[in-house]
Amino acid sequence: MFYIFITLVILLILILIPAWLGSNFLMARRKPDAKTSPADYSLPFEEVEFKSGDGLTLRGWYIPAERSTRTVIFCAGANGSIDPDVQYAAWFHPIGLNVLIFDWRAHGRSDGSIVTFGYTERYDLIAAVEFAKSKGAQKIGVLGFSMGGAVALSTAAGCPDIDAVVADGAFVHVVTAIAGGLIERGWPDGLAYSLARLLLIAANVRTGLNLFASEPVRWIDRIAPRPLLLMYGDRDPFAPRAEVDLLFARAHEPKQLWRVPEAGHRDLHLYRAEEYRQRIVRFFNENLAQA
């Protein structure tokens, strides 16, 4: 019996130590992308900063449109910074929409050291909404990419100041998102999902948070009657088709789902560039009526 106990303890240690170390990587501050600026696209802008709900300083750019009270807030993906997404801001300025684009906590120019895959990032988006209102916004849309799309969905459910949401490649279940990253790195499917659960459990213990609680599938039914546009590639390893179907089914009208069969994760613009632009611009232009 003693040897069985020792064996079980050793096995537990062999499981817990990698999970604990792996959670370090999971939550670590992200390396920023190559720096760009709205000036590279001839856009007027100001560098801004504001406080998240738990006191962290967030930084980004505010790109104003003349005499506009309509603002689109960009929510970037994980694992980088806002820099690659500034190219899309040029779509909105000509049609009279302001753009606020900022780095999440533990990303890019913003403070913070821990990524929580949408849990505390909700505080960041709420702070961005308040900042946009301080700039005169009366109608606010959110454009979220990948993790940013997931944050947009879960935050909009409880934030009535968000009037319209577009989510491109938002994960549905956080375990699937983590497992998808492991599978891309060569882990077998079954082992990847088991390890993803262990990593998330370790992250929950370390942070004292339930990182599963902010999954979009738990919140999306509370966004209506505000309009929603979901966008996915059918080959997205982080959001399988069955999970996307579940997410869309749980949402209430008005809602739209655009799928691109040949696309993967966050690369719809590579396959349907003009349609991608038109769908997003038209959605916000129609659903953020000038106040």
LODRENGU-232727 format. One line per 3 residues: number of its first residue (from 0); their letters; for each residue x, y, z of N, C-alpha, C, O. Coordinates in steps of 0.02 Angstrom, whole numbers, plus 50000, padded with zeros to 5 digits. Example, Ala and Ser with C-alpha at 12.3 -4.5 7.8 and 13.67 -1.06 7.14 Angstrom:
2
0	AS	50660:49716:50390:50615:49775:50390:50660:49835:50390:50712:49834:50423 ~ 50642:49888:50354:50684:49947:50357:50645:50002:50394:50670:50057:50402
***
This chain:
291
0	MFY	50041:49939:50000:50000:50000:50000:50043:50063:50000:50028:50112:49966 ~ 50097:50061:50039:50142:50119:50042:50171:50134:49974:50174:50192:49953 ~ 50193:50080:49939:50224:50091:49873:50173:50116:49822:50190:50156:49778
3	IFI	50111:50094:49829:50059:50120:49784:50048:50195:49797:50040:50234:49750 ~ 50049:50213:49862:50040:50284:49879:50097:50326:49850:50085:50379:49821 ~ 50158:50302:49859:50216:50338:49833:50213:50344:49757:50227:50397:49728
6	TLV	50193:50290:49725:50186:50291:49652:50135:50343:49630:50146:50380:49582 ~ 50078:50345:49665:50026:50393:49648:50051:50465:49658:50036:50510:49618 ~ 50088:50476:49712:50115:50543:49726:50163:50564:49671:50161:50620:49647
9	ILL	50207:50517:49651:50255:50533:49598:50219:50549:49533:50237:50596:49498 ~ 50168:50508:49516:50130:50521:49455:50096:50589:49457:50094:50625:49408 ~ 50068:50605:49516:50035:50670:49524:50084:50727:49514:50069:50777:49482
12	ILI	50144:50720:49543:50195:50771:49535:50216:50778:49462:50224:50834:49437 ~ 50223:50721:49429:50243:50723:49358:50190:50756:49315:50206:50782:49261 ~ 50128:50754:49337:50074:50788:49299:50070:50861:49318:50064:50904:49274
15	LIP	50074:50876:49382:50063:50944:49406:50119:50992:49389:50107:51050:49372 ~ 50181:50968:49392:50237:51013:49377:50235:51038:49306:50240:51098:49295 ~ 50227:50994:49255:50221:51020:49187:50160:51067:49178:50164:51116:49142
18	AWL	50104:51050:49212:50045:51093:49206:50059:51161:49235:50040:51212:49207 ~ 50093:51162:49293:50110:51225:49325:50157:51267:49282:50147:51327:49274 ~ 50208:51234:49256:50256:51269:49213:50223:51292:49148:50235:51346:49123
21	GSN	50180:51248:49121:50145:51266:49059:50099:51325:49068:50090:51365:49022 ~ 50070:51331:49127:50026:51389:49139:50065:51454:49140:50037:51507:49125 ~ 50130:51451:49156:50172:51510:49151:50171:51537:49079:50162:51597:49068
24	FLM	50182:51491:49032:50182:51510:48962:50114:51535:48940:50108:51583:48902 ~ 50062:51502:48964:49994:51519:48944:49976:51591:48965:49944:51627:48926 ~ 49997:51611:49024:49977:51676:49051:50029:51730:49042:50017:51788:49061
27	ARR	50087:51714:49014:50142:51761:49010:50127:51821:48966:50087:51817:48920 ~ 50158:51877:48981:50152:51937:48940:50173:51922:48869:50222:51886:48857 ~ 50136:51948:48821:50147:51934:48751:50199:51980:48720:50205:52039:48737
30	KPD	50237:51952:48673:50285:51991:48635:50248:52033:48583:50208:52005:48546 ~ 50261:52098:48578:50223:52140:48530:50243:52126:48458:50298:52101:48444 ~ 50198:52142:48413:50212:52138:48342:50255:52198:48321:50267:52244:48360
33	AKT	50278:52196:48259:50317:52251:48232:50277:52316:48235:50217:52316:48218 ~ 50308:52369:48256:50272:52432:48268:50249:52465:48204:50285:52469:48154 ~ 50187:52489:48208:50160:52531:48155:50126:52590:48189:50132:52599:48250
36	SPA	50092:52630:48150:50058:52689:48176:50002:52709:48129:50007:52695:48069 ~ 49949:52741:48154:49898:52768:48108:49927:52816:48057:49899:52825:48003 ~ 49983:52848:48075:50015:52894:48028:50037:52858:47964:50041:52888:47911
39	DYS	50052:52794:47970:50072:52755:47911:50016:52750:47860:50028:52735:47801 ~ 49954:52764:47882:49895:52761:47839:49864:52830:47830:49806:52837:47811 ~ 49904:52881:47846:49883:52951:47838:49820:52967:47878:49777:53005:47856
42	LPF	49815:52938:47938:49757:52949:47981:49774:52997:48037:49828:52991:48067 ~ 49730:53044:48052:49741:53086:48111:49731:53044:48174:49686:53002:48176 ~ 49771:53055:48225:49764:53014:48285:49797:53048:48345:49836:53094:48337
45	EEV	49779:53023:48403:49814:53043:48464:49830:52981:48504:49790:52934:48506 ~ 49886:52981:48536:49903:52927:48581:49864:52937:48646:49861:52992:48673 ~ 49834:52883:48671:49790:52889:48729:49808:52836:48780:49839:52785:48765
48	EFK	49788:52849:48842:49793:52799:48894:49735:52807:48943:49710:52863:48953 ~ 49714:52752:48972:49659:52754:49020:49667:52694:49066:49704:52647:49051 ~ 49632:52695:49122:49638:52644:49173:49585:52590:49165:49526:52605:49153
51	SGD	49606:52527:49171:49558:52473:49173:49526:52472:49242:49546:52507:49288 ~ 49475:52430:49249:49437:52429:49312:49477:52409:49372:49460:52427:49428 ~ 49532:52371:49362:49574:52351:49418:49639:52391:49422:49686:52370:49455
54	GLT	49640:52449:49388:49695:52496:49398:49752:52493:49348:49797:52535:49352 ~ 49753:52445:49303:49807:52441:49254:49799:52496:49201:49743:52512:49181 ~ 49854:52523:49178:49853:52574:49126:49855:52541:49057:49900:52502:49043
57	LRG	49806:52558:49016:49802:52533:48948:49818:52589:48900:49802:52647:48913 ~ 49850:52573:48844:49872:52625:48797:49853:52606:48726:49849:52547:48709 ~ 49842:52657:48686:49824:52644:48616:49819:52708:48577:49852:52758:48593
60	WYI	49775:52707:48526:49766:52765:48482:49692:52781:48475:49650:52736:48472 ~ 49677:52844:48473:49609:52867:48457:49613:52903:48390:49651:52950:48382 ~ 49572:52880:48343:49572:52907:48275:49505:52940:48263:49456:52905:48250
63	PAE	49501:53005:48267:49436:53039:48263:49413:53051:48192:49453:53063:48147 ~ 49348:53048:48184:49316:53071:48122:49280:53137:48138:49254:53145:48193 ~ 49278:53181:48092:49254:53249:48106:49181:53249:48128:49136:53223:48094
66	RST	49169:53278:48188:49103:53289:48217:49062:53224:48222:49001:53225:48214 ~ 49095:53169:48235:49060:53105:48239:49048:53085:48311:49090:53095:48355 ~ 48989:53056:48324:48974:53028:48390:48969:52952:48385:48940:52920:48430
69	RTV	48996:52924:48332:48996:52851:48321:49068:52825:48325:49112:52851:48291 ~ 49079:52775:48367:49146:52749:48377:49147:52673:48373:49103:52640:48399 ~ 49197:52648:48338:49211:52576:48336:49274:52562:48377:49326:52592:48366
72	IFC	49268:52517:48426:49324:52497:48467:49353:52432:48440:49316:52383:48432 ~ 49417:52431:48427:49451:52371:48404:49474:52330:48464:49502:52357:48511 ~ 49462:52265:48461:49486:52218:48513:49533:52168:48479:49511:52124:48443
75	AGA	49597:52176:48492:49647:52135:48459:49647:52063:48484:49616:52048:48535 ~ 49681:52020:48447:49690:51951:48470:49745:51946:48522:49777:51996:48538 ~ 49754:51886:48548:49809:51874:48594:49874:51865:48554:49874:51861:48493
78	NGS	49929:51861:48590:49994:51844:48560:50022:51898:48515:50052:51882:48464 ~ 50012:51960:48531:50041:52013:48491:50024:52081:48518:50026:52093:48579 ~ 50006:52127:48474:49988:52195:48492:49940:52223:48440:49921:52188:48393
81	IDP	49921:52286:48450:49872:52317:48405:49899:52333:48336:49860:52347:48290 ~ 49964:52332:48328:49995:52359:48268:49969:52330:48202:49956:52369:48157 ~ 49960:52264:48195:49936:52239:48130:49865:52260:48114:49846:52262:48055
84	DVQ	49825:52276:48165:49754:52291:48153:49740:52363:48135:49684:52380:48115 ~ 49790:52407:48141:49778:52477:48127:49760:52488:48053:49729:52538:48036 ~ 49779:52440:48010:49763:52447:47939:49688:52452:47927:49665:52484:47880
87	YAA	49648:52419:47971:49576:52419:47962:49544:52486:47982:49488:52500:47962 ~ 49579:52525:48021:49552:52589:48043:49539:52635:47984:49494:52678:47986 ~ 49577:52626:47930:49569:52668:47871:49502:52657:47838:49481:52698:47797
90	WFH	49467:52602:47853:49401:52589:47823:49348:52635:47853:49299:52651:47819 ~ 49357:52655:47915:49303:52688:47952:49306:52764:47949:49255:52798:47951 ~ 49366:52791:47946:49373:52863:47946:49335:52897:47889:49302:52948:47901
93	PIG	49338:52870:47827:49303:52903:47772:49227:52903:47779:49193:52945:47748 ~ 49198:52857:47819:49125:52855:47825:49102:52886:47892:49045:52877:47912 ~ 49147:52921:47924:49127:52959:47983:49122:52921:48048:49081:52938:48091
96	LNV	49163:52869:48056:49165:52832:48119:49233:52842:48152:49285:52832:48121 ~ 49231:52861:48216:49292:52863:48255:49316:52791:48268:49276:52744:48266 ~ 49380:52784:48281:49408:52719:48299:49450:52726:48362:49492:52771:48367
99	LIF	49439:52681:48409:49482:52675:48468:49514:52606:48465:49479:52555:48463 ~ 49579:52604:48466:49616:52541:48462:49667:52541:48518:49706:52588:48525 ~ 49667:52488:48558:49710:52487:48618:49738:52417:48629:49711:52368:48604
102	DWR	49793:52414:48666:49822:52349:48684:49790:52323:48748:49779:52360:48796 ~ 49776:52258:48749:49753:52226:48810:49807:52230:48864:49865:52245:48849 ~ 49788:52217:48925:49837:52207:48978:49886:52152:48957:49868:52104:48923
105	AHG	49949:52161:48977:50002:52113:48962:50015:52106:48887:50042:52055:48865 ~ 49996:52157:48849:50009:52158:48777:50036:52227:48758:50016:52278:48786 ~ 50081:52227:48709:50102:52289:48677:50122:52345:48724:50167:52337:48765
108	RSD	50088:52402:48718:50106:52462:48754:50074:52466:48824:50092:52509:48864 ~ 50028:52422:48838:49990:52425:48901:50028:52390:48957:50073:52350:48946 ~ 50008:52407:49019:50038:52377:49078:50009:52307:49089:49963:52285:49055
111	GSI	50037:52274:49139:50011:52208:49158:50058:52152:49138:50099:52159:49093 ~ 50052:52096:49172:50097:52039:49161:50060:51973:49151:50092:51922:49137 ~ 49994:51972:49160:49957:51909:49157:49900:51913:49106:49860:51959:49108
114	VTF	49898:51864:49062:49844:51856:49013:49794:51806:49041:49813:51753:49065 ~ 49730:51823:49039:49679:51778:49067:49628:51755:49015:49574:51731:49034 ~ 49643:51760:48952:49601:51734:48898:49529:51757:48901:49482:51719:48888
117	GYT	49520:51820:48920:49454:51850:48916:49422:51866:48982:49373:51903:48984 ~ 49448:51840:49037:49416:51852:49102:49427:51924:49126:49379:51962:49130 ~ 49489:51942:49141:49502:52011:49164:49504:52059:49105:49497:52120:49114
120	ERY	49514:52033:49044:49514:52077:48986:49446:52111:48976:49441:52162:48942 ~ 49393:52082:49005:49328:52115:49002:49330:52183:49036:49297:52230:49014 ~ 49369:52188:49091:49376:52253:49124:49408:52304:49076:49391:52363:49077
123	DLI	49455:52279:49035:49489:52324:48988:49441:52351:48936:49443:52411:48920 ~ 49398:52308:48910:49350:52331:48859:49299:52379:48890:49280:52429:48858 ~ 49276:52365:48950:49229:52411:48983:49262:52479:48992:49230:52531:48982
126	AAV	49326:52480:49011:49362:52543:49018:49368:52579:48951:49364:52640:48949 ~ 49378:52541:48897:49382:52571:48831:49315:52602:48811:49314:52656:48781 ~ 49261:52569:48828:49194:52597:48814:49185:52662:48852:49160:52711:48823
129	EFA	49205:52664:48914:49199:52726:48953:49243:52781:48924:49223:52840:48924 ~ 49302:52762:48900:49345:52813:48869:49313:52840:48806:49314:52900:48794 ~ 49285:52796:48765:49252:52818:48704:49195:52866:48720:49185:52916:48685
132	KSK	49157:52852:48772:49102:52896:48792:49130:52963:48815:49098:53015:48802 ~ 49187:52963:48847:49217:53027:48869:49239:53069:48809:49247:53130:48816 ~ 49248:53037:48752:49265:53073:48690:49203:53092:48650:49208:53118:48595
135	GAQ	49144:53080:48679:49082:53101:48647:49045:53048:48610:48995:53062:48577 ~ 49066:52985:48615:49031:52932:48580:48962:52921:48610:48954:52914:48670 ~ 48913:52919:48566:48844:52903:48585:48821:52836:48557:48772:52807:48581
138	KIG	48855:52813:48506:48844:52746:48479:48912:52711:48474:48960:52739:48447 ~ 48916:52650:48501:48980:52615:48506:48974:52545:48478:48930:52506:48498 ~ 49017:52529:48431:49022:52461:48405:49089:52431:48425:49137:52468:48439
141	VLG	49092:52366:48428:49154:52332:48445:49171:52282:48390:49130:52242:48369 ~ 49234:52285:48367:49260:52240:48316:49315:52199:48349:49369:52225:48364 ~ 49301:52134:48360:49348:52092:48396:49378:52038:48352:49343:52007:48311
144	FSM	49442:52027:48361:49479:51976:48323:49502:51921:48370:49534:51936:48421 ~ 49487:51858:48355:49511:51801:48393:49493:51809:48467:49433:51814:48483 ~ 49542:51810:48513:49525:51820:48584:49486:51885:48593:49441:51888:48635
147	GGA	49502:51936:48555:49466:51999:48559:49393:51991:48541:49350:52026:48568 ~ 49378:51946:48494:49309:51932:48477:49273:51899:48535:49215:51914:48549 ~ 49308:51852:48569:49278:51819:48627:49264:51869:48683:49212:51867:48714
150	VAL	49311:51915:48694:49301:51966:48745:49243:52012:48726:49202:52031:48768 ~ 49239:52029:48662:49185:52072:48639:49117:52040:48653:49071:52074:48675 ~ 49111:51976:48640:49047:51941:48650:49028:51937:48724:48972:51953:48742
153	STA	49075:51917:48765:49059:51909:48836:49048:51976:48870:49008:51981:48917 ~ 49084:52028:48848:49076:52094:48879:49011:52127:48857:48977:52158:48898 ~ 48995:52122:48793:48935:52154:48768:48873:52129:48804:48824:52165:48812
156	AGC	48875:52066:48825:48817:52036:48859:48797:52076:48921:48738:52080:48938 ~ 48847:52105:48955:48832:52142:49016:48845:52216:49012:48843:52250:49063 ~ 48859:52241:48952:48875:52312:48944:48827:52343:48893:48839:52339:48833
159	PDI	48773:52374:48916:48723:52401:48870:48748:52459:48827:48715:52478:48779 ~ 48806:52488:48844:48833:52542:48804:48864:52518:48739:48880:52559:48695 ~ 48872:52453:48731:48895:52424:48668:48834:52412:48624:48790:52373:48644
162	DAV	48831:52444:48566:48771:52443:48524:48773:52392:48468:48721:52375:48441 ~ 48832:52367:48450:48838:52319:48395:48905:52283:48401:48954:52313:48423 ~ 48906:52219:48380:48967:52179:48389:48982:52140:48325:48938:52109:48296
165	VAD	49046:52143:48304:49072:52098:48253:49129:52058:48285:49174:52087:48315 ~ 49126:51992:48279:49178:51948:48306:49205:51905:48250:49169:51866:48220 ~ 49269:51912:48237:49304:51874:48185:49347:51821:48219:49398:51837:48250
168	GAF	49328:51758:48213:49368:51703:48239:49369:51697:48315:49417:51672:48343 ~ 49316:51720:48348:49313:51714:48421:49310:51641:48441:49274:51601:48411 ~ 49349:51622:48493:49342:51554:48517:49275:51546:48552:49247:51595:48577
171	VHV	49250:51485:48553:49186:51469:48585:49198:51441:48655:49167:51462:48704 ~ 49244:51392:48658:49266:51363:48721:49341:51375:48729:49379:51363:48682 ~ 49362:51398:48786:49432:51415:48795:49476:51353:48792:49534:51357:48770
174	VTA	49451:51295:48814:49491:51233:48809:49507:51218:48736:49564:51199:48720 ~ 49459:51226:48692:49471:51213:48621:49522:51260:48593:49564:51241:48552 ~ 49520:51323:48615:49569:51372:48591:49640:51353:48611:49686:51356:48570
177	IAG	49649:51333:48674:49715:51313:48697:49737:51248:48663:49794:51242:48641 ~ 49691:51201:48659:49707:51137:48626:49726:51147:48553:49770:51114:48527 ~ 49691:51194:48520:49707:51208:48450:49778:51231:48441:49812:51213:48394
180	GLI	49801:51273:48489:49870:51296:48486:49920:51239:48497:49972:51237:48465 ~ 49903:51192:48541:49946:51135:48553:49948:51088:48492:50001:51062:48475 ~ 49890:51079:48461:49887:51036:48402:49929:51066:48345:49963:51030:48309
183	ERG	49927:51132:48339:49969:51165:48288:50043:51153:48301:50084:51154:48254 ~ 50061:51142:48364:50130:51130:48382:50148:51055:48380:50204:51036:48400 ~ 50102:51013:48356:50118:50944:48345:50091:50895:48397:50104:50835:48392
186	WPD	50053:50919:48446:50025:50873:48496:49966:50834:48466:49927:50863:48428 ~ 49960:50770:48483:49901:50731:48460:49837:50761:48490:49838:50789:48545 ~ 49782:50755:48455:49719:50787:48475:49699:50771:48546:49689:50817:48587
189	GLA	49693:50706:48563:49669:50688:48629:49714:50714:48684:49690:50739:48734 ~ 49780:50707:48675:49827:50731:48725:49825:50807:48730:49831:50835:48785 ~ 49815:50841:48674:49812:50914:48674:49754:50939:48716:49761:50987:48753
192	YSL	49696:50907:48709:49638:50929:48748:49647:50915:48823:49627:50955:48864 ~ 49677:50858:48839:49689:50842:48910:49739:50892:48940:49729:50916:48996 ~ 49791:50907:48903:49841:50954:48927:49812:51024:48933:49827:51061:48980
195	ARL	49770:51043:48885:49739:51109:48888:49697:51117:48951:49699:51170:48983 ~ 49660:51066:48969:49620:51069:49030:49665:51075:49092:49650:51114:49137 ~ 49720:51038:49093:49766:51042:49150:49797:51111:49155:49803:51139:49209
198	LLI	49817:51139:49098:49847:51206:49098:49797:51258:49124:49815:51302:49163 ~ 49735:51252:49102:49685:51301:49124:49667:51292:49198:49656:51341:49233 ~ 49665:51230:49221:49653:51219:49293:49710:51249:49334:49698:51281:49385
201	AAN	49772:51238:49312:49829:51268:49347:49825:51344:49346:49839:51376:49396 ~ 49805:51372:49289:49798:51445:49285:49743:51470:49332:49749:51523:49362 ~ 49688:51432:49336:49634:51450:49383:49660:51452:49455:49645:51498:49492
204	VRT	49697:51400:49474:49723:51396:49542:49770:51455:49556:49767:51486:49609 ~ 49813:51470:49508:49863:51523:49518:49833:51592:49522:49856:51635:49559 ~ 49780:51603:49483:49750:51670:49481:49691:51677:49530:49672:51733:49547
207	GLN	49664:51621:49552:49603:51624:49593:49542:51642:49553:49491:51662:49581 ~ 49546:51634:49486:49491:51650:49442:49465:51587:49408:49500:51537:49405 ~ 49404:51590:49384:49376:51536:49344:49378:51559:49271:49332:51592:49247
210	LFA	49432:51541:49236:49442:51565:49168:49391:51536:49119:49385:51560:49063 ~ 49355:51484:49140:49303:51456:49098:49240:51501:49098:49198:51496:49053 ~ 49234:51544:49148:49172:51581:49158:49160:51635:49105:49103:51657:49097
213	SEP	49212:51655:49070:49203:51708:49020:49195:51682:48949:49198:51721:48901 ~ 49186:51616:48941:49177:51589:48874:49116:51620:48840:49064:51626:48871 ~ 49123:51640:48777:49067:51672:48742:49003:51631:48740:48948:51659:48742
216	VRW	49009:51565:48738:48949:51523:48733:48905:51531:48795:48845:51516:48792 ~ 48934:51553:48850:48896:51563:48911:48858:51630:48912:48813:51640:48952 ~ 48877:51675:48867:48852:51744:48871:48815:51768:48809:48777:51817:48814
219	IDR	48824:51736:48753:48802:51764:48689:48727:51775:48686:48704:51819:48649 ~ 48688:51737:48724:48615:51744:48721:48591:51809:48752:48533:51827:48746 ~ 48637:51846:48786:48617:51908:48820:48633:51971:48779:48621:52027:48802
222	IAP	48660:51961:48719:48677:52020:48678:48616:52051:48645:48611:52112:48642 ~ 48571:52010:48621:48510:52036:48588:48472:52082:48636:48474:52073:48697 ~ 48439:52132:48607:48423:52144:48536:48475:52184:48497:48460:52208:48442
225	RPL	48534:52191:48525:48586:52226:48487:48613:52180:48432:48621:52120:48443 ~ 48627:52208:48373:48646:52166:48315:48715:52135:48323:48760:52163:48355 ~ 48723:52076:48294:48783:52035:48301:48802:52005:48234:48760:51980:48197
228	LLM	48867:52008:48218:48894:51976:48159:48952:51931:48179:49003:51956:48205 ~ 48945:51866:48168:48999:51818:48180:49031:51800:48114:48996:51790:48063 ~ 49097:51794:48114:49135:51779:48053:49185:51724:48068:49224:51729:48115
231	YGD	49183:51671:48026:49228:51614:48039:49251:51583:47974:49216:51584:47923 ~ 49311:51554:47977:49334:51509:47926:49317:51438:47946:49324:51420:48005 ~ 49294:51397:47900:49275:51329:47916:49335:51285:47935:49326:51230:47961
234	RDP	49395:51309:47922:49455:51271:47939:49490:51299:48002:49549:51286:48013 ~ 49454:51337:48040:49482:51367:48100:49493:51314:48154:49445:51283:48177 ~ 49556:51301:48174:49569:51248:48224:49549:51269:48295:49544:51227:48339
237	FAP	49538:51334:48305:49522:51358:48372:49446:51364:48383:49424:51374:48439 ~ 49408:51358:48329:49335:51362:48334:49305:51315:48283:49286:51337:48229 ~ 49301:51251:48298:49274:51201:48251:49202:51217:48232:49165:51251:48269
240	RAE	49182:51193:48174:49116:51209:48147:49060:51192:48196:49012:51231:48202 ~ 49064:51135:48230:49011:51115:48277:49004:51166:48334:48949:51181:48356 ~ 49061:51192:48357:49058:51241:48411:49030:51308:48386:48993:51341:48422
243	VDL	49048:51326:48325:49020:51387:48296:48944:51381:48288:48908:51429:48301 ~ 48922:51323:48266:48850:51311:48259:48814:51320:48327:48761:51351:48330 ~ 48845:51294:48379:48816:51300:48446:48813:51374:48467:48763:51397:48494
246	LFA	48868:51410:48455:48870:51481:48474:48816:51520:48438:48781:51560:48469 ~ 48810:51510:48373:48761:51546:48334:48690:51528:48355:48646:51571:48357 ~ 48679:51464:48370:48612:51442:48391:48591:51475:48456:48532:51488:48467
249	RAH	48639:51487:48500:48623:51517:48565:48612:51592:48561:48580:51622:48605 ~ 48637:51623:48509:48626:51695:48500:48554:51706:48477:48523:51663:48446 ~ 48527:51764:48494:48460:51783:48473:48464:51836:48418:48515:51869:48409
252	EPK	48410:51844:48383:48406:51894:48329:48410:51965:48359:48388:51977:48415 ~ 48437:52011:48320:48464:52005:48252:48536:51978:48253:48579:52002:48290 ~ 48548:51929:48211:48614:51898:48209:48630:51876:48138:48585:51861:48098
255	QLW	48694:51875:48123:48718:51852:48058:48779:51808:48069:48818:51818:48116 ~ 48787:51758:48025:48846:51715:48026:48873:51711:47955:48838:51691:47909 ~ 48936:51731:47947:48969:51726:47881:49026:51676:47888:49071:51685:47929
258	RVP	49024:51625:47847:49075:51574:47847:49111:51574:47780:49081:51585:47727 ~ 49176:51563:47782:49216:51557:47722:49246:51487:47722:49291:51473:47763 ~ 49223:51442:47679:49243:51371:47683:49318:51360:47679:49344:51316:47713
261	EAG	49353:51398:47638:49424:51385:47627:49469:51420:47679:49529:51409:47679 ~ 49440:51461:47723:49480:51500:47770:49492:51463:47835:49456:51417:47853 ~ 49545:51484:47870:49562:51457:47935:49548:51508:47989:49494:51538:47991
264	HRD	49596:51518:48032:49587:51564:48089:49610:51634:48071:49669:51646:48056 ~ 49563:51680:48073:49577:51751:48062:49611:51765:47996:49653:51810:47992 ~ 49595:51729:47945:49624:51743:47880:49571:51750:47825:49585:51742:47766
267	LHL	49509:51766:47846:49456:51776:47797:49475:51829:47746:49459:51825:47687 ~ 49510:51881:47771:49529:51937:47727:49577:51916:47673:49584:51950:47622 ~ 49612:51861:47683:49658:51837:47631:49622:51804:47573:49648:51802:47517
270	YRA	49562:51778:47586:49524:51742:47536:49469:51784:47505:49454:51778:47445 ~ 49438:51828:47545:49382:51868:47521:49392:51941:47543:49351:51969:47579 ~ 49447:51971:47522:49468:52036:47548:49414:52089:47543:49398:52122:47592
273	EEY	49386:52099:47484:49338:52153:47475:49272:52138:47509:49241:52182:47539 ~ 49250:52075:47507:49188:52058:47541:49196:52065:47617:49150:52087:47652 ~ 49254:52047:47642:49269:52054:47713:49262:52127:47734:49228:52143:47783
276	RQR	49293:52171:47696:49289:52243:47712:49218:52268:47707:49194:52303:47752 ~ 49183:52251:47653:49116:52276:47643:49068:52253:47697:49027:52293:47721 ~ 49073:52190:47717:49027:52165:47769:49036:52202:47835:48987:52221:47867
279	IVR	49098:52212:47855:49111:52245:47918:49090:52319:47916:49056:52343:47961 ~ 49110:52353:47864:49095:52425:47859:49019:52435:47854:48992:52479:47888 ~ 48986:52396:47813:48913:52403:47805:48878:52388:47871:48830:52424:47889
282	FFN	48899:52337:47906:48867:52319:47970:48870:52377:48019:48819:52394:48049 ~ 48928:52407:48028:48933:52461:48076:48899:52525:48051:48868:52561:48090 ~ 48904:52538:47988:48872:52598:47961:48797:52595:47968:48764:52646:47979
285	ENL	48769:52535:47961:48696:52528:47966:48672:52524:48039:48617:52547:48054 ~ 48713:52496:48083:48689:52482:48150:48714:52531:48203:48695:52526:48262 ~ 48755:52579:48182:48774:52634:48227:48747:52698:48198:48785:52742:48177
288	AQA	48682:52704:48198:48651:52764:48170:48674:52825:48208:48679:52824:48269 ~ 48688:52879:48171:48712:52941:48202:48663:52965:48255:48604:52975:48241 ~ 48689:52974:48315:48645:52996:48370:48634:53071:48367:48599:53099:48409
***
